[in-house]
Amino acid sequence: MKFISPGSSLRNIAVLFLFLLSSCLQKNNPVHDKLKKQLQITDSLIIAGKGDSAIQLLTKLRKQIPGSDPLICTYYNQQAEHYFYKPAVMNLYADSSLFFFSNPENIEKYPDEYFHSLLIKGDACFKTKNFAKALDYYYKGQKVLSSGICDNGELAGKIGIIYFTQKNYLVAAKYWAESYNKLGLCNENITAQKLFFIKQGTLNNTGFSYERAGKLDSATVYYLKDLDLITKTDSNKLIGKHYINTAGVVVYDNLGGVNLKQGNLRIAESYLTKSVALVGDDIDGAIVPPLLKLVELYIKLDDNLKAKQSFDKSRQVLDHLPVDNEEEYEIKWNKLYAQYLYKINQPGAAYHYQDIYIKLKDALDTRSANLYSLNVEQELHNLQQKQALTSLEQENKVKKIYLASSAIFVIFSLALIFIINKNLKKAKESQAEINQQNHHLQHTLDELEHVNKNYIRIMRVMAHDLRNPISGITGLVSLMLAEDEFSEENRSILKLIETTGLNSMKMINELLNSGLADENEKLVTQRIDLNSLLYDSVELLQFKAQEKQQTIIFKHINTPIIAEVNHEKIWRAINNLIVNAIKFSHISGIIRVGIQSENKRILISVADNGIGIPADQKDSVFEMFTPAKKNGTDGEQPFGLGLSISKKIVEMHNGRIWFEDNAGNGTIFYIELPGLD
């Protein structure tokens, strides 16, 4: 029978800690994420038994991992796992992993990594037979779990190893069953492949613990669960055939061992033969347990020839294995071989191998005496008591500090109260003065607002009154220009008067529609198809563009775009943008107008390829009477009011207006308005 521990067992069990590693405080770090994925690959290689490939990749990754990144712990822990059979090297890597947490802040920042570093240090102590120290580190890991770290059963599995090695098999089985029930409960990053390896090993160890305790029926239940898991995983093609076979070797061997103990010799032979067959040409230590069970079975069946064949084959494998790795197999081989020699009437040789068996077993028992004498429950209780005493001492120190701090606090509080009381009196006096000043300021502001409203009314009246005489002058000049009796010089003067009059009328009209407009005017809206409105606006302004040999291209859509707006005002805002585009575009230029609707927002764009807006004027183009105004490309007169008016109209409609530089040259103005639900 084969237990995936404590020799090869710990190597496979300890991989449980790896799937809990996280990338705490390393979010949105592509370098960190890439390194983490690489370390997950090495983790998979270790689980799959490809330690050499894993160590090559780890060596390359070491230079890329900063010492401040918690992934350095993952690196050291994986190195420690690889050197499981070299305790001194394993211990060095475990210490390096824990050194990262010599800064207490790292313990608080990365509790998950700290938990696994404690467990790997415990494994290193266990390997060097410092069992009490190992338990101490496992206990510290348990304290970390109590602070909120989720455990996938790893800690229970490690304590199960200690009980198993103490030959306290029933308790070991209980811990292994607990470990299996927790697997995969709190780690989303664990892959299906990794979960298979961990579950398969845990089921096997639970069954083997029950078998050693003499609970053969319970052992069979867990072995069959293990076999069912292997069969389903094989049918899903999640794991390579080599790894399925490796797992099958162990479970068939253990099922054969249980049936051998129950006297089901032919069933046992069938399972054990399958186990040996699955090993194939890749002969390693995994073939020894089923071969030794076949020896025992053939001795019972009086088939000495087959027994001898199994002995020879197992001896050949054992001679090429490190003795300290598979010591239990060596002990069992000598015991069975002594029985076999007695059976074929070679008592002298049998006595020799019996003596070897006794010496090997006594040596193993002597080395394990320290572990057998370890009372795990009592040791955990002692650690708990020690922790409680440390906590009490710490609390006592804290209380002393608290008392001293309280005394200082009282003194400072009294002084502070005195200062506050004095300042409050001054503050009340200052507040009274401030209130009086605020009252005067508010009175002044009210008067200014009243004056400003009167100023606007006067300006509005003046604008209206000026419009009629200027309009009359312009009309008379137009009539005079229709006559032919004026000289060319006089006609030029009359033309200048006409142009000045027309520009003055435009300016007055813009003033009346901007700053001098009635601020209390209610915005009357209606549902309008902006697509149609924009089309009409473009068509009406085509003639103006043609005067400068320009073309307006309207990229419209075939479906209505409905918005709740004031028709006249939105028309004016859009016209201002298109007229500006005509004014500041070069002769023969192209103006592009577009509209689109998305996510209940309507976007209108007007793009020209004109002279653009200088960088030092971009922040003031929307100001009334902006200093950024300049003549158009054909000498058109600017007033600096159009964009200010458009901005005011758009904002009245809960929209926004802005501009961007056009690719190459020119400017693109945008109007964004809310659409209908």
SULDA-V817654 format. One record per backbone hydrogen bond with DSSP energy under -1.0 kcal/mol. NH is the residue of the N-H (numbers start at 1). CO is the residue of the C=O. Records with the same first field share a line. If there is no record, write none. Layout:
NH = CO / CO
//
This chain:
5 = 3
12 = 8
13 = 9
14 = 10
16 = 13
17 = 14
18 = 15
20 = 17
21 = 18
26 = 23
33 = 29
34 = 30
35 = 31
36 = 32
37 = 33
38 = 34
39 = 35
40 = 36
41 = 37
42 = 38
43 = 39
44 = 40
45 = 41
46 = 42
47 = 43
48 = 44
49 = 46
50 = 45
54 = 50
55 = 51
56 = 52
57 = 53
58 = 54
59 = 55
60 = 56
61 = 57
62 = 58
64 = 61
69 = 66
72 = 69
73 = 70
75 = 71
76 = 72
77 = 73
78 = 74
79 = 75
80 = 76
81 = 77
82 = 78
83 = 79
84 = 81
86 = 83
90 = 86
91 = 87
92 = 88
93 = 89
94 = 90
95 = 91
96 = 92
97 = 93
98 = 94
99 = 95
101 = 98
102 = 99
106 = 103
108 = 104
109 = 105
110 = 106
114 = 110
115 = 111
116 = 112
117 = 113
118 = 114
119 = 115
120 = 116
121 = 117
122 = 118
123 = 119
124 = 120
125 = 121
126 = 122
127 = 123
128 = 124
129 = 126
130 = 125
131 = 129
134 = 130
135 = 131
136 = 132
137 = 133
138 = 134
139 = 135
140 = 136
141 = 137
142 = 138
143 = 139
144 = 140
145 = 141
146 = 142
147 = 144
148 = 145
157 = 153
158 = 154
159 = 155
160 = 156
161 = 157
162 = 158
163 = 159
164 = 160
165 = 161
166 = 162
167 = 164
168 = 163
169 = 167
172 = 168
173 = 169
174 = 170
175 = 171
176 = 172
177 = 173
178 = 174
179 = 175
180 = 176
181 = 177
182 = 178
185 = 182
195 = 191
196 = 192
197 = 193
198 = 194
199 = 195
200 = 196
201 = 197
202 = 198
203 = 199
204 = 200
205 = 201
206 = 202
207 = 203
208 = 204
209 = 205
210 = 206
211 = 207
212 = 208
213 = 209
214 = 211
215 = 210
216 = 214
219 = 215
220 = 216
221 = 217
222 = 218
223 = 219
224 = 220
225 = 221
226 = 222
227 = 223
228 = 224
229 = 225
230 = 226
231 = 227
232 = 228
233 = 229
234 = 230
235 = 231
236 = 232
238 = 233
244 = 240
245 = 241
246 = 242
247 = 243
248 = 244
249 = 245
250 = 246
251 = 247
252 = 248
253 = 249
254 = 250
255 = 251
256 = 252
257 = 253
258 = 254
259 = 255
260 = 256
261 = 257
262 = 258
264 = 259
265 = 263
268 = 264
269 = 265
270 = 266
271 = 267
272 = 268
273 = 269
274 = 270
275 = 271
276 = 272
277 = 273
278 = 274
282 = 279
283 = 281
287 = 284
288 = 285
291 = 287
292 = 288
293 = 289
294 = 290
295 = 291
296 = 292
297 = 293
298 = 294
299 = 295
300 = 296
301 = 297
302 = 299
303 = 298
304 = 302
307 = 303
308 = 304
309 = 305
310 = 306
311 = 307
312 = 308
313 = 309
314 = 310
315 = 311
316 = 312
317 = 313
318 = 314
319 = 315
320 = 317
321 = 318
325 = 322
326 = 322
330 = 326
331 = 327
332 = 328
333 = 329
334 = 330
335 = 331
336 = 332
337 = 333
338 = 334
339 = 335
340 = 336
341 = 337
342 = 338
343 = 339
344 = 340
345 = 342
346 = 341
350 = 346
351 = 347
352 = 348
353 = 349
354 = 350
355 = 351
356 = 352
357 = 353
358 = 354
359 = 355
360 = 356
361 = 357
362 = 358
363 = 359
364 = 360
365 = 361
366 = 362
367 = 363
368 = 364
372 = 368
373 = 369
374 = 371
376 = 374
379 = 375
380 = 376
381 = 377
382 = 378
383 = 379
384 = 380
385 = 381
386 = 382
387 = 383
388 = 384
389 = 385
390 = 386
391 = 387
392 = 388
393 = 389
394 = 390
395 = 391
396 = 392
397 = 393
398 = 394
399 = 395
400 = 396
401 = 397
402 = 398
403 = 399
404 = 400
405 = 401
406 = 402
407 = 403
408 = 404
409 = 405
410 = 406
411 = 407
412 = 408
413 = 409
414 = 410
415 = 411
416 = 412
417 = 413
418 = 414
419 = 415
420 = 416
421 = 417
422 = 418
423 = 419
424 = 420
425 = 421
426 = 422
427 = 423
428 = 424
429 = 425
430 = 426
431 = 427
432 = 428
433 = 429
434 = 430
435 = 431
436 = 432
437 = 433
438 = 434
439 = 435
440 = 436
441 = 437
442 = 438
443 = 439
444 = 440
445 = 441
446 = 442
447 = 443
448 = 444
449 = 445
450 = 446
451 = 447
452 = 448
453 = 449
454 = 450
455 = 451
456 = 452
457 = 453
458 = 454
459 = 455
460 = 456
461 = 457
462 = 458
463 = 459
464 = 460
465 = 461
466 = 462
467 = 463
470 = 466
471 = 467
472 = 468
473 = 469
474 = 470
475 = 471
476 = 472
477 = 473
478 = 474
479 = 475
480 = 476
481 = 477
483 = 480
491 = 487
492 = 488
493 = 489
494 = 490
495 = 491
496 = 492
497 = 493
498 = 494
499 = 495
500 = 496
501 = 497
502 = 498
503 = 499
504 = 500
505 = 501
506 = 502
507 = 503
508 = 504
509 = 505
510 = 506
511 = 507
512 = 508
513 = 509
514 = 511
516 = 511
517 = 514
521 = 518
526 = 565
528 = 563
530 = 528 / 561
533 = 529
534 = 530
535 = 531
536 = 532
537 = 533
538 = 534
539 = 535
540 = 536
541 = 537
545 = 541
546 = 542
547 = 543
548 = 545
549 = 546
550 = 545
551 = 589
553 = 591
555 = 593
556 = 554
563 = 528
565 = 526
570 = 566
571 = 567
572 = 568
573 = 569
574 = 570
575 = 571
576 = 572
577 = 573
578 = 574
579 = 575
580 = 576
581 = 577
582 = 578
583 = 579
584 = 580
588 = 548
589 = 586
591 = 551
592 = 607
593 = 553
594 = 605
595 = 555
596 = 603
598 = 601
601 = 598
602 = 673
603 = 596
604 = 671
605 = 594
606 = 669
607 = 592
608 = 667
611 = 584
617 = 614
620 = 617
623 = 620
625 = 640
626 = 623 / 640
629 = 626
632 = 636
633 = 583
635 = 632
645 = 641
646 = 642
647 = 643
648 = 644
649 = 645
650 = 646
651 = 647
652 = 648
654 = 651
655 = 650
656 = 672
658 = 670
660 = 668
662 = 666
665 = 663
668 = 660
669 = 606
670 = 658
671 = 604
672 = 656
673 = 602
675 = 600
//
